Amino acid sequence: MTNVRRIALVSLLALAAPAFAAAPKGNVAAGQEKSKSCAACHGPTGNESLDPSYPKLAGQYPEYLAKSLRDYRSGDRQNAIMAGMAAPLSDADIDDLSAFYAAQKGDLRDLSKIDER
């Protein structure tokens, strides 16, 4: 195989790779329904946090959200409020919530305002 063909083949495979990526776990619609208790602190779309120190969830990577919730549930990540919220969640609940928040458009936050309280 010539170098030109090898380069063409590698380029084609690199361009096609995203099409073969694993589909995100979870159901966005089910996650929206399950997010009602989360909305009290994080807002209905995950952009409107009650307190500026609470993280915005909208637009976050679903894998990060799912790992965070599983870690709160198991106790590997410590936060009294989130541990209590995550404790009753099943893996399917976590995947659905993660899919919902990941599907929302995230707004950037000005972290300099956190210390103005």
PDB file as gemmi writes it, atoms N, CA and C in Angstrom:
CRYST1    1.000    1.000    1.000  90.00  90.00  90.00 P 1                      
ATOM      1  N   MET A   1       0.858  -1.173   0.000  1.00  0.00           N  
ATOM      2  CA  MET A   1       0.000   0.000   0.000  1.00  0.00           C  
ATOM      3  C   MET A   1       0.906   1.239   0.000  1.00  0.00           C  
ATOM      4  N   THR A   2       0.582   2.164  -0.848  1.00  0.00           N  
ATOM      5  CA  THR A   2       1.399   3.374  -0.929  1.00  0.00           C  
ATOM      6  C   THR A   2       1.091   4.301   0.240  1.00  0.00           C  
ATOM      7  N   ASN A   3       1.994   5.228   0.458  1.00  0.00           N  
ATOM      8  CA  ASN A   3       1.797   6.188   1.553  1.00  0.00           C  
ATOM      9  C   ASN A   3       0.553   7.029   1.349  1.00  0.00           C  
ATOM     10  N   VAL A   4       0.257   7.397   0.120  1.00  0.00           N  
ATOM     11  CA  VAL A   4      -0.932   8.208  -0.160  1.00  0.00           C  
ATOM     12  C   VAL A   4      -2.187   7.434   0.220  1.00  0.00           C  
ATOM     13  N   ARG A   5      -2.232   6.161  -0.114  1.00  0.00           N  
ATOM     14  CA  ARG A   5      -3.404   5.336   0.235  1.00  0.00           C  
ATOM     15  C   ARG A   5      -3.520   5.158   1.744  1.00  0.00           C  
ATOM     16  N   ARG A   6      -2.398   4.971   2.404  1.00  0.00           N  
ATOM     17  CA  ARG A   6      -2.427   4.828   3.867  1.00  0.00           C  
ATOM     18  C   ARG A   6      -2.957   6.101   4.519  1.00  0.00           C  
ATOM     19  N   ILE A   7      -2.464   7.233   4.058  1.00  0.00           N  
ATOM     20  CA  ILE A   7      -2.924   8.510   4.610  1.00  0.00           C  
ATOM     21  C   ILE A   7      -4.410   8.697   4.345  1.00  0.00           C  
ATOM     22  N   ALA A   8      -4.848   8.351   3.139  1.00  0.00           N  
ATOM     23  CA  ALA A   8      -6.267   8.477   2.799  1.00  0.00           C  
ATOM     24  C   ALA A   8      -7.114   7.561   3.676  1.00  0.00           C  
ATOM     25  N   LEU A   9      -6.663   6.336   3.903  1.00  0.00           N  
ATOM     26  CA  LEU A   9      -7.408   5.386   4.730  1.00  0.00           C  
ATOM     27  C   LEU A   9      -7.484   5.857   6.179  1.00  0.00           C  
ATOM     28  N   VAL A  10      -6.375   6.306   6.720  1.00  0.00           N  
ATOM     29  CA  VAL A  10      -6.362   6.799   8.097  1.00  0.00           C  
ATOM     30  C   VAL A  10      -7.267   8.023   8.230  1.00  0.00           C  
ATOM     31  N   SER A  11      -7.211   8.913   7.255  1.00  0.00           N  
ATOM     32  CA  SER A  11      -8.068  10.110   7.282  1.00  0.00           C  
ATOM     33  C   SER A  11      -9.535   9.734   7.243  1.00  0.00           C  
ATOM     34  N   LEU A  12      -9.886   8.789   6.390  1.00  0.00           N  
ATOM     35  CA  LEU A  12     -11.274   8.340   6.283  1.00  0.00           C  
ATOM     36  C   LEU A  12     -11.748   7.720   7.592  1.00  0.00           C  
ATOM     37  N   LEU A  13     -10.923   6.894   8.195  1.00  0.00           N  
ATOM     38  CA  LEU A  13     -11.293   6.275   9.474  1.00  0.00           C  
ATOM     39  C   LEU A  13     -11.438   7.325  10.574  1.00  0.00           C  
ATOM     40  N   ALA A  14     -10.576   8.320  10.581  1.00  0.00           N  
ATOM     41  CA  ALA A  14     -10.662   9.378  11.594  1.00  0.00           C  
ATOM     42  C   ALA A  14     -11.936  10.187  11.432  1.00  0.00           C  
ATOM     43  N   LEU A  15     -12.322  10.449  10.203  1.00  0.00           N  
ATOM     44  CA  LEU A  15     -13.555  11.202   9.964  1.00  0.00           C  
ATOM     45  C   LEU A  15     -14.796  10.391  10.310  1.00  0.00           C  
ATOM     46  N   ALA A  16     -14.729   9.080  10.135  1.00  0.00           N  
ATOM     47  CA  ALA A  16     -15.884   8.225  10.396  1.00  0.00           C  
ATOM     48  C   ALA A  16     -16.018   7.850  11.865  1.00  0.00           C  
ATOM     49  N   ALA A  17     -14.979   8.016  12.653  1.00  0.00           N  
ATOM     50  CA  ALA A  17     -14.992   7.582  14.057  1.00  0.00           C  
ATOM     51  C   ALA A  17     -16.153   8.142  14.868  1.00  0.00           C  
ATOM     52  N   PRO A  18     -16.496   9.435  14.760  1.00  0.00           N  
ATOM     53  CA  PRO A  18     -17.615   9.937  15.568  1.00  0.00           C  
ATOM     54  C   PRO A  18     -18.940   9.228  15.284  1.00  0.00           C  
ATOM     55  N   ALA A  19     -19.123   8.746  14.082  1.00  0.00           N  
ATOM     56  CA  ALA A  19     -20.362   8.045  13.751  1.00  0.00           C  
ATOM     57  C   ALA A  19     -20.475   6.730  14.506  1.00  0.00           C  
ATOM     58  N   PHE A  20     -19.347   6.181  14.914  1.00  0.00           N  
ATOM     59  CA  PHE A  20     -19.357   4.903  15.621  1.00  0.00           C  
ATOM     60  C   PHE A  20     -19.235   5.059  17.131  1.00  0.00           C  
ATOM     61  N   ALA A  21     -19.201   6.278  17.603  1.00  0.00           N  
ATOM     62  CA  ALA A  21     -19.110   6.521  19.048  1.00  0.00           C  
ATOM     63  C   ALA A  21     -20.369   6.001  19.731  1.00  0.00           C  
ATOM     64  N   ALA A  22     -20.215   5.576  20.957  1.00  0.00           N  
ATOM     65  CA  ALA A  22     -21.358   5.049  21.708  1.00  0.00           C  
ATOM     66  C   ALA A  22     -22.392   6.147  21.932  1.00  0.00           C  
ATOM     67  N   ALA A  23     -23.639   5.785  21.743  1.00  0.00           N  
ATOM     68  CA  ALA A  23     -24.729   6.730  21.992  1.00  0.00           C  
ATOM     69  C   ALA A  23     -24.812   6.990  23.490  1.00  0.00           C  
ATOM     70  N   PRO A  24     -25.138   8.222  23.877  1.00  0.00           N  
ATOM     71  CA  PRO A  24     -25.237   8.496  25.308  1.00  0.00           C  
ATOM     72  C   PRO A  24     -26.314   7.633  25.958  1.00  0.00           C  
ATOM     73  N   LYS A  25     -26.044   7.218  27.183  1.00  0.00           N  
ATOM     74  CA  LYS A  25     -27.033   6.455  27.935  1.00  0.00           C  
ATOM     75  C   LYS A  25     -28.114   7.406  28.411  1.00  0.00           C  
ATOM     76  N   GLY A  26     -29.260   6.863  28.712  1.00  0.00           N  
ATOM     77  CA  GLY A  26     -30.305   7.670  29.328  1.00  0.00           C  
ATOM     78  C   GLY A  26     -31.303   8.230  28.347  1.00  0.00           C  
ATOM     79  N   ASN A  27     -32.444   8.616  28.906  1.00  0.00           N  
ATOM     80  CA  ASN A  27     -33.564   9.155  28.145  1.00  0.00           C  
ATOM     81  C   ASN A  27     -33.785  10.590  28.596  1.00  0.00           C  
ATOM     82  N   VAL A  28     -33.670  11.523  27.651  1.00  0.00           N  
ATOM     83  CA  VAL A  28     -33.777  12.945  27.982  1.00  0.00           C  
ATOM     84  C   VAL A  28     -35.144  13.279  28.569  1.00  0.00           C  
ATOM     85  N   ALA A  29     -36.221  12.776  27.947  1.00  0.00           N  
ATOM     86  CA  ALA A  29     -37.576  13.083  28.433  1.00  0.00           C  
ATOM     87  C   ALA A  29     -37.791  12.529  29.839  1.00  0.00           C  
ATOM     88  N   ALA A  30     -37.329  11.312  30.073  1.00  0.00           N  
ATOM     89  CA  ALA A  30     -37.455  10.730  31.414  1.00  0.00           C  
ATOM     90  C   ALA A  30     -36.610  11.515  32.414  1.00  0.00           C  
ATOM     91  N   GLY A  31     -35.443  11.963  31.980  1.00  0.00           N  
ATOM     92  CA  GLY A  31     -34.589  12.763  32.851  1.00  0.00           C  
ATOM     93  C   GLY A  31     -35.220  14.088  33.221  1.00  0.00           C  
ATOM     94  N   GLN A  32     -35.929  14.698  32.268  1.00  0.00           N  
ATOM     95  CA  GLN A  32     -36.612  15.960  32.567  1.00  0.00           C  
ATOM     96  C   GLN A  32     -37.670  15.747  33.641  1.00  0.00           C  
ATOM     97  N   GLU A  33     -38.413  14.672  33.535  1.00  0.00           N  
ATOM     98  CA  GLU A  33     -39.442  14.365  34.536  1.00  0.00           C  
ATOM     99  C   GLU A  33     -38.807  14.122  35.908  1.00  0.00           C  
ATOM    100  N   LYS A  34     -37.682  13.429  35.926  1.00  0.00           N  
ATOM    101  CA  LYS A  34     -37.014  13.093  37.188  1.00  0.00           C  
ATOM    102  C   LYS A  34     -36.256  14.280  37.784  1.00  0.00           C  
ATOM    103  N   SER A  35     -36.047  15.330  37.004  1.00  0.00           N  
ATOM    104  CA  SER A  35     -35.228  16.462  37.453  1.00  0.00           C  
ATOM    105  C   SER A  35     -35.978  17.456  38.328  1.00  0.00           C  
ATOM    106  N   LYS A  36     -37.248  17.222  38.577  1.00  0.00           N  
ATOM    107  CA  LYS A  36     -38.048  18.210  39.318  1.00  0.00           C  
ATOM    108  C   LYS A  36     -37.491  18.499  40.707  1.00  0.00           C  
ATOM    109  N   SER A  37     -37.004  17.489  41.405  1.00  0.00           N  
ATOM    110  CA  SER A  37     -36.437  17.753  42.733  1.00  0.00           C  
ATOM    111  C   SER A  37     -35.077  18.448  42.617  1.00  0.00           C  
ATOM    112  N   CYS A  38     -34.366  18.213  41.536  1.00  0.00           N  
ATOM    113  CA  CYS A  38     -33.070  18.878  41.315  1.00  0.00           C  
ATOM    114  C   CYS A  38     -33.265  20.370  41.058  1.00  0.00           C  
ATOM    115  N   ALA A  39     -34.412  20.705  40.440  1.00  0.00           N  
ATOM    116  CA  ALA A  39     -34.687  22.089  40.041  1.00  0.00           C  
ATOM    117  C   ALA A  39     -34.763  23.036  41.232  1.00  0.00           C  
ATOM    118  N   ALA A  40     -35.061  22.521  42.412  1.00  0.00           N  
ATOM    119  CA  ALA A  40     -35.151  23.384  43.593  1.00  0.00           C  
ATOM    120  C   ALA A  40     -33.832  24.112  43.850  1.00  0.00           C  
ATOM    121  N   CYS A  41     -32.724  23.479  43.556  1.00  0.00           N  
ATOM    122  CA  CYS A  41     -31.411  24.106  43.759  1.00  0.00           C  
ATOM    123  C   CYS A  41     -30.727  24.505  42.450  1.00  0.00           C  
ATOM    124  N   HIS A  42     -30.888  23.686  41.407  1.00  0.00           N  
ATOM    125  CA  HIS A  42     -30.157  23.903  40.159  1.00  0.00           C  
ATOM    126  C   HIS A  42     -30.986  24.594  39.079  1.00  0.00           C  
ATOM    127  N   GLY A  43     -32.274  24.826  39.341  1.00  0.00           N  
ATOM    128  CA  GLY A  43     -33.145  25.456  38.352  1.00  0.00           C  
ATOM    129  C   GLY A  43     -33.714  24.439  37.375  1.00  0.00           C  
ATOM    130  N   PRO A  44     -34.780  24.808  36.654  1.00  0.00           N  
ATOM    131  CA  PRO A  44     -35.473  23.856  35.789  1.00  0.00           C  
ATOM    132  C   PRO A  44     -34.635  23.281  34.647  1.00  0.00           C  
ATOM    133  N   THR A  45     -33.647  24.031  34.173  1.00  0.00           N  
ATOM    134  CA  THR A  45     -32.810  23.507  33.090  1.00  0.00           C  
ATOM    135  C   THR A  45     -31.374  23.257  33.530  1.00  0.00           C  
ATOM    136  N   GLY A  46     -31.089  23.496  34.801  1.00  0.00           N  
ATOM    137  CA  GLY A  46     -29.730  23.324  35.289  1.00  0.00           C  
ATOM    138  C   GLY A  46     -28.863  24.553  35.104  1.00  0.00           C  
ATOM    139  N   ASN A  47     -29.462  25.661  34.670  1.00  0.00           N  
ATOM    140  CA  ASN A  47     -28.733  26.919  34.470  1.00  0.00           C  
ATOM    141  C   ASN A  47     -29.011  27.950  35.548  1.00  0.00           C  
ATOM    142  N   GLU A  48     -30.055  27.759  36.317  1.00  0.00           N  
ATOM    143  CA  GLU A  48     -30.530  28.791  37.242  1.00  0.00           C  
ATOM    144  C   GLU A  48     -30.341  28.353  38.689  1.00  0.00           C  
ATOM    145  N   SER A  49     -29.112  28.208  39.112  1.00  0.00           N  
ATOM    146  CA  SER A  49     -28.835  27.728  40.461  1.00  0.00           C  
ATOM    147  C   SER A  49     -29.351  28.700  41.516  1.00  0.00           C  
ATOM    148  N   LEU A  50     -29.890  28.145  42.592  1.00  0.00           N  
ATOM    149  CA  LEU A  50     -30.397  28.918  43.722  1.00  0.00           C  
ATOM    150  C   LEU A  50     -29.286  29.754  44.356  1.00  0.00           C  
ATOM    151  N   ASP A  51     -28.116  29.182  44.439  1.00  0.00           N  
ATOM    152  CA  ASP A  51     -26.957  29.831  45.051  1.00  0.00           C  
ATOM    153  C   ASP A  51     -25.832  29.822  44.013  1.00  0.00           C  
ATOM    154  N   PRO A  52     -25.102  30.917  43.860  1.00  0.00           N  
ATOM    155  CA  PRO A  52     -24.054  30.934  42.841  1.00  0.00           C  
ATOM    156  C   PRO A  52     -22.945  29.908  43.052  1.00  0.00           C  
ATOM    157  N   SER A  53     -22.831  29.362  44.249  1.00  0.00           N  
ATOM    158  CA  SER A  53     -21.806  28.341  44.472  1.00  0.00           C  
ATOM    159  C   SER A  53     -22.273  26.952  44.036  1.00  0.00           C  
ATOM    160  N   TYR A  54     -23.566  26.790  43.742  1.00  0.00           N  
ATOM    161  CA  TYR A  54     -24.073  25.509  43.247  1.00  0.00           C  
ATOM    162  C   TYR A  54     -23.719  25.400  41.770  1.00  0.00           C  
ATOM    163  N   PRO A  55     -23.278  24.244  41.331  1.00  0.00           N  
ATOM    164  CA  PRO A  55     -22.860  24.129  39.931  1.00  0.00           C  
ATOM    165  C   PRO A  55     -24.034  24.178  38.959  1.00  0.00           C  
ATOM    166  N   LYS A  56     -23.750  24.742  37.805  1.00  0.00           N  
ATOM    167  CA  LYS A  56     -24.705  24.665  36.699  1.00  0.00           C  
ATOM    168  C   LYS A  56     -24.521  23.297  36.061  1.00  0.00           C  
ATOM    169  N   LEU A  57     -25.601  22.606  35.829  1.00  0.00           N  
ATOM    170  CA  LEU A  57     -25.544  21.258  35.281  1.00  0.00           C  
ATOM    171  C   LEU A  57     -25.744  21.237  33.770  1.00  0.00           C  
ATOM    172  N   ALA A  58     -26.401  22.251  33.236  1.00  0.00           N  
ATOM    173  CA  ALA A  58     -26.744  22.285  31.817  1.00  0.00           C  
ATOM    174  C   ALA A  58     -25.496  22.273  30.942  1.00  0.00           C  
ATOM    175  N   GLY A  59     -25.527  21.416  29.937  1.00  0.00           N  
ATOM    176  CA  GLY A  59     -24.438  21.352  28.979  1.00  0.00           C  
ATOM    177  C   GLY A  59     -23.209  20.600  29.453  1.00  0.00           C  
ATOM    178  N   GLN A  60     -23.265  20.055  30.656  1.00  0.00           N  
ATOM    179  CA  GLN A  60     -22.128  19.314  31.200  1.00  0.00           C  
ATOM    180  C   GLN A  60     -22.039  17.952  30.500  1.00  0.00           C  
ATOM    181  N   TYR A  61     -20.874  17.357  30.484  1.00  0.00           N  
ATOM    182  CA  TYR A  61     -20.707  16.032  29.896  1.00  0.00           C  
ATOM    183  C   TYR A  61     -21.540  15.017  30.676  1.00  0.00           C  
ATOM    184  N   PRO A  62     -22.315  14.173  29.975  1.00  0.00           N  
ATOM    185  CA  PRO A  62     -23.165  13.213  30.687  1.00  0.00           C  
ATOM    186  C   PRO A  62     -22.364  12.220  31.524  1.00  0.00           C  
ATOM    187  N   GLU A  63     -21.185  11.849  31.055  1.00  0.00           N  
ATOM    188  CA  GLU A  63     -20.358  10.907  31.813  1.00  0.00           C  
ATOM    189  C   GLU A  63     -19.918  11.524  33.143  1.00  0.00           C  
ATOM    190  N   TYR A  64     -19.602  12.804  33.118  1.00  0.00           N  
ATOM    191  CA  TYR A  64     -19.196  13.496  34.347  1.00  0.00           C  
ATOM    192  C   TYR A  64     -20.365  13.576  35.326  1.00  0.00           C  
ATOM    193  N   LEU A  65     -21.539  13.950  34.816  1.00  0.00           N  
ATOM    194  CA  LEU A  65     -22.721  14.039  35.682  1.00  0.00           C  
ATOM    195  C   LEU A  65     -23.042  12.684  36.299  1.00  0.00           C  
ATOM    196  N   ALA A  66     -23.019  11.633  35.474  1.00  0.00           N  
ATOM    197  CA  ALA A  66     -23.342  10.292  35.971  1.00  0.00           C  
ATOM    198  C   ALA A  66     -22.324   9.840  37.017  1.00  0.00           C  
ATOM    199  N   LYS A  67     -21.045  10.058  36.747  1.00  0.00           N  
ATOM    200  CA  LYS A  67     -20.024   9.655  37.727  1.00  0.00           C  
ATOM    201  C   LYS A  67     -20.190  10.426  39.028  1.00  0.00           C  
ATOM    202  N   SER A  68     -20.469  11.716  38.925  1.00  0.00           N  
ATOM    203  CA  SER A  68     -20.655  12.525  40.132  1.00  0.00           C  
ATOM    204  C   SER A  68     -21.814  12.003  40.963  1.00  0.00           C  
ATOM    205  N   LEU A  69     -22.950  11.739  40.326  1.00  0.00           N  
ATOM    206  CA  LEU A  69     -24.116  11.235  41.066  1.00  0.00           C  
ATOM    207  C   LEU A  69     -23.836   9.866  41.679  1.00  0.00           C  
ATOM    208  N   ARG A  70     -23.162   8.999  40.932  1.00  0.00           N  
ATOM    209  CA  ARG A  70     -22.839   7.675  41.481  1.00  0.00           C  
ATOM    210  C   ARG A  70     -21.868   7.801  42.660  1.00  0.00           C  
ATOM    211  N   ASP A  71     -20.935   8.726  42.550  1.00  0.00           N  
ATOM    212  CA  ASP A  71     -19.986   8.938  43.652  1.00  0.00           C  
ATOM    213  C   ASP A  71     -20.672   9.526  44.882  1.00  0.00           C  
ATOM    214  N   TYR A  72     -21.628  10.434  44.693  1.00  0.00           N  
ATOM    215  CA  TYR A  72     -22.408  10.942  45.835  1.00  0.00           C  
ATOM    216  C   TYR A  72     -23.201   9.802  46.463  1.00  0.00           C  
ATOM    217  N   ARG A  73     -23.805   8.979  45.623  1.00  0.00           N  
ATOM    218  CA  ARG A  73     -24.624   7.865  46.116  1.00  0.00           C  
ATOM    219  C   ARG A  73     -23.786   6.875  46.913  1.00  0.00           C  
ATOM    220  N   SER A  74     -22.580   6.578  46.447  1.00  0.00           N  
ATOM    221  CA  SER A  74     -21.728   5.588  47.121  1.00  0.00           C  
ATOM    222  C   SER A  74     -20.961   6.164  48.309  1.00  0.00           C  
ATOM    223  N   GLY A  75     -20.885   7.492  48.395  1.00  0.00           N  
ATOM    224  CA  GLY A  75     -20.112   8.128  49.450  1.00  0.00           C  
ATOM    225  C   GLY A  75     -18.682   8.437  49.046  1.00  0.00           C  
ATOM    226  N   ASP A  76     -18.292   8.094  47.802  1.00  0.00           N  
ATOM    227  CA  ASP A  76     -16.945   8.412  47.334  1.00  0.00           C  
ATOM    228  C   ASP A  76     -16.749   9.913  47.143  1.00  0.00           C  
ATOM    229  N   ARG A  77     -17.848  10.639  46.979  1.00  0.00           N  
ATOM    230  CA  ARG A  77     -17.809  12.100  46.890  1.00  0.00           C  
ATOM    231  C   ARG A  77     -18.683  12.623  48.020  1.00  0.00           C  
ATOM    232  N   GLN A  78     -18.178  13.581  48.774  1.00  0.00           N  
ATOM    233  CA  GLN A  78     -18.846  14.032  49.991  1.00  0.00           C  
ATOM    234  C   GLN A  78     -19.597  15.349  49.809  1.00  0.00           C  
ATOM    235  N   ASN A  79     -20.876  15.321  50.088  1.00  0.00           N  
ATOM    236  CA  ASN A  79     -21.713  16.510  50.201  1.00  0.00           C  
ATOM    237  C   ASN A  79     -23.017  16.025  50.805  1.00  0.00           C  
ATOM    238  N   ALA A  80     -23.374  16.544  51.960  1.00  0.00           N  
ATOM    239  CA  ALA A  80     -24.544  16.041  52.684  1.00  0.00           C  
ATOM    240  C   ALA A  80     -25.829  16.177  51.876  1.00  0.00           C  
ATOM    241  N   ILE A  81     -26.009  17.300  51.208  1.00  0.00           N  
ATOM    242  CA  ILE A  81     -27.238  17.498  50.432  1.00  0.00           C  
ATOM    243  C   ILE A  81     -27.274  16.532  49.258  1.00  0.00           C  
ATOM    244  N   MET A  82     -26.190  16.482  48.491  1.00  0.00           N  
ATOM    245  CA  MET A  82     -26.185  15.638  47.297  1.00  0.00           C  
ATOM    246  C   MET A  82     -26.194  14.148  47.641  1.00  0.00           C  
ATOM    247  N   ALA A  83     -25.589  13.766  48.744  1.00  0.00           N  
ATOM    248  CA  ALA A  83     -25.633  12.356  49.148  1.00  0.00           C  
ATOM    249  C   ALA A  83     -27.072  11.934  49.401  1.00  0.00           C  
ATOM    250  N   GLY A  84     -27.830  12.796  50.073  1.00  0.00           N  
ATOM    251  CA  GLY A  84     -29.233  12.492  50.330  1.00  0.00           C  
ATOM    252  C   GLY A  84     -30.076  12.470  49.072  1.00  0.00           C  
ATOM    253  N   MET A  85     -29.774  13.353  48.129  1.00  0.00           N  
ATOM    254  CA  MET A  85     -30.531  13.398  46.875  1.00  0.00           C  
ATOM    255  C   MET A  85     -30.196  12.208  45.982  1.00  0.00           C  
ATOM    256  N   ALA A  86     -28.933  11.776  45.980  1.00  0.00           N  
ATOM    257  CA  ALA A  86     -28.500  10.698  45.093  1.00  0.00           C  
ATOM    258  C   ALA A  86     -28.796   9.310  45.649  1.00  0.00           C  
ATOM    259  N   ALA A  87     -28.954   9.194  46.966  1.00  0.00           N  
ATOM    260  CA  ALA A  87     -29.126   7.879  47.593  1.00  0.00           C  
ATOM    261  C   ALA A  87     -30.241   7.032  46.980  1.00  0.00           C  
ATOM    262  N   PRO A  88     -31.429   7.585  46.706  1.00  0.00           N  
ATOM    263  CA  PRO A  88     -32.493   6.733  46.170  1.00  0.00           C  
ATOM    264  C   PRO A  88     -32.444   6.520  44.653  1.00  0.00           C  
ATOM    265  N   LEU A  89     -31.495   7.136  43.963  1.00  0.00           N  
ATOM    266  CA  LEU A  89     -31.468   7.046  42.502  1.00  0.00           C  
ATOM    267  C   LEU A  89     -30.937   5.699  42.029  1.00  0.00           C  
ATOM    268  N   SER A  90     -31.618   5.127  41.048  1.00  0.00           N  
ATOM    269  CA  SER A  90     -31.124   3.912  40.393  1.00  0.00           C  
ATOM    270  C   SER A  90     -30.118   4.318  39.318  1.00  0.00           C  
ATOM    271  N   ASP A  91     -29.413   3.344  38.765  1.00  0.00           N  
ATOM    272  CA  ASP A  91     -28.496   3.648  37.665  1.00  0.00           C  
ATOM    273  C   ASP A  91     -29.253   4.233  36.478  1.00  0.00           C  
ATOM    274  N   ALA A  92     -30.456   3.728  36.205  1.00  0.00           N  
ATOM    275  CA  ALA A  92     -31.269   4.260  35.101  1.00  0.00           C  
ATOM    276  C   ALA A  92     -31.673   5.703  35.378  1.00  0.00           C  
ATOM    277  N   ASP A  93     -32.044   6.014  36.619  1.00  0.00           N  
ATOM    278  CA  ASP A  93     -32.375   7.398  36.990  1.00  0.00           C  
ATOM    279  C   ASP A  93     -31.181   8.318  36.728  1.00  0.00           C  
ATOM    280  N   ILE A  94     -30.014   7.882  37.139  1.00  0.00           N  
ATOM    281  CA  ILE A  94     -28.797   8.678  36.966  1.00  0.00           C  
ATOM    282  C   ILE A  94     -28.498   8.894  35.490  1.00  0.00           C  
ATOM    283  N   ASP A  95     -28.637   7.847  34.687  1.00  0.00           N  
ATOM    284  CA  ASP A  95     -28.399   7.985  33.248  1.00  0.00           C  
ATOM    285  C   ASP A  95     -29.403   8.937  32.615  1.00  0.00           C  
ATOM    286  N   ASP A  96     -30.665   8.861  33.037  1.00  0.00           N  
ATOM    287  CA  ASP A  96     -31.697   9.752  32.495  1.00  0.00           C  
ATOM    288  C   ASP A  96     -31.429  11.207  32.886  1.00  0.00           C  
ATOM    289  N   LEU A  97     -31.126  11.445  34.148  1.00  0.00           N  
ATOM    290  CA  LEU A  97     -30.823  12.807  34.601  1.00  0.00           C  
ATOM    291  C   LEU A  97     -29.596  13.365  33.881  1.00  0.00           C  
ATOM    292  N   SER A  98     -28.586  12.545  33.727  1.00  0.00           N  
ATOM    293  CA  SER A  98     -27.364  12.981  33.047  1.00  0.00           C  
ATOM    294  C   SER A  98     -27.642  13.324  31.593  1.00  0.00           C  
ATOM    295  N   ALA A  99     -28.467  12.520  30.929  1.00  0.00           N  
ATOM    296  CA  ALA A  99     -28.827  12.792  29.529  1.00  0.00           C  
ATOM    297  C   ALA A  99     -29.607  14.097  29.420  1.00  0.00           C  
ATOM    298  N   PHE A 100     -30.540  14.325  30.347  1.00  0.00           N  
ATOM    299  CA  PHE A 100     -31.340  15.550  30.314  1.00  0.00           C  
ATOM    300  C   PHE A 100     -30.460  16.788  30.478  1.00  0.00           C  
ATOM    301  N   TYR A 101     -29.647  16.814  31.523  1.00  0.00           N  
ATOM    302  CA  TYR A 101     -28.831  18.004  31.770  1.00  0.00           C  
ATOM    303  C   TYR A 101     -27.783  18.213  30.679  1.00  0.00           C  
ATOM    304  N   ALA A 102     -27.232  17.141  30.146  1.00  0.00           N  
ATOM    305  CA  ALA A 102     -26.253  17.269  29.063  1.00  0.00           C  
ATOM    306  C   ALA A 102     -26.890  17.850  27.804  1.00  0.00           C  
ATOM    307  N   ALA A 103     -28.178  17.593  27.604  1.00  0.00           N  
ATOM    308  CA  ALA A 103     -28.878  18.076  26.411  1.00  0.00           C  
ATOM    309  C   ALA A 103     -29.266  19.551  26.500  1.00  0.00           C  
ATOM    310  N   GLN A 104     -29.170  20.134  27.684  1.00  0.00           N  
ATOM    311  CA  GLN A 104     -29.538  21.540  27.858  1.00  0.00           C  
ATOM    312  C   GLN A 104     -28.384  22.445  27.429  1.00  0.00           C  
ATOM    313  N   LYS A 105     -28.729  23.625  26.956  1.00  0.00           N  
ATOM    314  CA  LYS A 105     -27.699  24.598  26.573  1.00  0.00           C  
ATOM    315  C   LYS A 105     -27.123  25.210  27.848  1.00  0.00           C  
ATOM    316  N   GLY A 106     -25.831  25.085  28.016  1.00  0.00           N  
ATOM    317  CA  GLY A 106     -25.179  25.620  29.204  1.00  0.00           C  
ATOM    318  C   GLY A 106     -24.839  27.091  29.060  1.00  0.00           C  
ATOM    319  N   ASP A 107     -25.036  27.843  30.121  1.00  0.00           N  
ATOM    320  CA  ASP A 107     -24.647  29.251  30.164  1.00  0.00           C  
ATOM    321  C   ASP A 107     -23.363  29.371  30.971  1.00  0.00           C  
ATOM    322  N   LEU A 108     -22.479  30.235  30.540  1.00  0.00           N  
ATOM    323  CA  LEU A 108     -21.246  30.470  31.287  1.00  0.00           C  
ATOM    324  C   LEU A 108     -21.551  31.271  32.543  1.00  0.00           C  
ATOM    325  N   ARG A 109     -20.773  31.076  33.561  1.00  0.00           N  
ATOM    326  CA  ARG A 109     -20.973  31.764  34.834  1.00  0.00           C  
ATOM    327  C   ARG A 109     -19.744  32.602  35.160  1.00  0.00           C  
ATOM    328  N   ASP A 110     -20.000  33.771  35.703  1.00  0.00           N  
ATOM    329  CA  ASP A 110     -18.926  34.642  36.165  1.00  0.00           C  
ATOM    330  C   ASP A 110     -18.625  34.275  37.617  1.00  0.00           C  
ATOM    331  N   LEU A 111     -17.558  33.516  37.829  1.00  0.00           N  
ATOM    332  CA  LEU A 111     -17.228  33.028  39.169  1.00  0.00           C  
ATOM    333  C   LEU A 111     -16.758  34.132  40.102  1.00  0.00           C  
ATOM    334  N   SER A 112     -16.423  35.283  39.576  1.00  0.00           N  
ATOM    335  CA  SER A 112     -15.971  36.370  40.442  1.00  0.00           C  
ATOM    336  C   SER A 112     -17.082  36.861  41.358  1.00  0.00           C  
ATOM    337  N   LYS A 113     -18.338  36.583  41.024  1.00  0.00           N  
ATOM    338  CA  LYS A 113     -19.465  37.059  41.833  1.00  0.00           C  
ATOM    339  C   LYS A 113     -19.747  36.175  43.044  1.00  0.00           C  
ATOM    340  N   ILE A 114     -19.123  35.034  43.134  1.00  0.00           N  
ATOM    341  CA  ILE A 114     -19.365  34.127  44.258  1.00  0.00           C  
ATOM    342  C   ILE A 114     -18.961  34.774  45.577  1.00  0.00           C  
ATOM    343  N   ASP A 115     -17.870  35.502  45.588  1.00  0.00           N  
ATOM    344  CA  ASP A 115     -17.368  36.108  46.825  1.00  0.00           C  
ATOM    345  C   ASP A 115     -18.066  37.412  47.188  1.00  0.00           C  
ATOM    346  N   GLU A 116     -19.024  37.863  46.394  1.00  0.00           N  
ATOM    347  CA  GLU A 116     -19.700  39.131  46.651  1.00  0.00           C  
ATOM    348  C   GLU A 116     -20.873  39.002  47.619  1.00  0.00           C  
ATOM    349  N   ARG A 117     -21.101  37.832  48.177  1.00  0.00           N  
ATOM    350  CA  ARG A 117     -22.232  37.644  49.083  1.00  0.00           C  
ATOM    351  C   ARG A 117     -21.968  38.208  50.432  1.00  0.00           C  
TER     352      ARG A 117                                                      
END                                                                             
